């Protein structure tokens, strides 16, 4: 390669880089302008979503209560067989905690 070819290559790379920078700036400006153009429609979309949420809140509350009752019924069905085991554990804990004297303390 001659020196002239290297200089041409460097100039071509510099021009390509400048073109990429220019197109990047143009794309960012276009994106900002489009964001500003479509911002009112986004705000309207948020408004409609908020209104839809307000209409859906009573249904969500009703279904939440129904779900809590269903889960509560399942929990009660689990706790009925567990209740005697819990009573045995509570009785064992009461027997262990009844005597507060230390085993290492000398008897009087």
C-alpha positions, 0 to 999 in steps of 0.5 A: 500500500502506498501512503496515498492509499492509507490517507484515502482510507483514513479519510474514508473511515473519518467520513464514515464515522461522521456519517454514522454520528450524523445519522445517530443525531438525526435518529435521536432528534426524530425519536424525541419529536415522535415522543413529543407528538405521541405523548398526548395519546400516551397520556390518554391511554394512561387515563383510559387504563386508570378509568378501566382500573376504577371500574374493575376494582369492585370485581377485583375485591369480590373475587379477592374475597371469594379467593380468600374464602376458598383458600380459607376453606382449604386451610381449615381442611388442613388444620382439622387433622393438624389440631390434635398434633398441635395439642400434643405439642402444646401439652409437651411444651407445657410439661417441659416449661412447668418446672422452672428450676435448673437441673444443675441447681443443688436441691435443698 
